[in-house]
Amino acid sequence: MPTVHSESSETIVDILKSASSPAPDSRLTEVLEAFRRQWLAIARRKYASLGPDIEDTIQGALLKLISPARLASLRDAARVEAWARSLFVNAVLDLIRERRRDLGRRAIGWPEDDSEEALRDRLPSAAPTPEELAAQRERLEIVAGCLEKLEVARLRFVEGLPEKEIAARHGLTRDGVAGKLKRFRKLLRSALGEPEGS
């Protein structure tokens, strides 16, 4: 790709930086126009579907190009053209993303003027339905049962307590504790991929 301007990269950076000074460099307009032409050529080749919106995108990218904060992020003046091109490409990608968002809003029938209000209208109520409450209670019971099995197993296998003492602590019978431990062993064997009875 041909260079944007005949000046050295360092000089181009200095000219761009002058845009925020009280007396910008006289070559600034010429340098910006060179970037604009280069970006327009890229846009016609790669982003032809953007049509007339590309001019606005180029203008936005040119404003970013002369922004002191953006210029401060340029670490190597020799890479000014590649860096500037990335500003332009990111501006194009922003435009494409915005078009997709607009297309999505129209596809689901949102008004373009207040999509936030339309979104609030379509959101379900934050309050759970009776079915959701019942399912939540069911899940909590299952979790509580699992935790109880784990606690019984922890007391037996980690703490080494006898089944009689575990039963007394949890208000269970010895048979109840033995059943929980048996189910726990079965689940553990299954999780470890071991055959039954091992």
Secondary structure, DSSP 4 states (H G I P E B T S, - for coil): ---S-SS-HHHHHHHHHGGGSSS--TTHHHHHHHHHHHHHHHHHHH-GGGTTHHHHHHHHHHHHHT-HHHHHT---GGGHHHHHHHHHHHHHHHHHHHHHHHHHHHHTT--SS-HHHHHHHHSPPSSPPHHHHHHHHHHHHHHHHHHHHHHHHIIIIIS---HHHHHHHHT--HHHHHHHHHHHHHHHHHHHTPPTT-
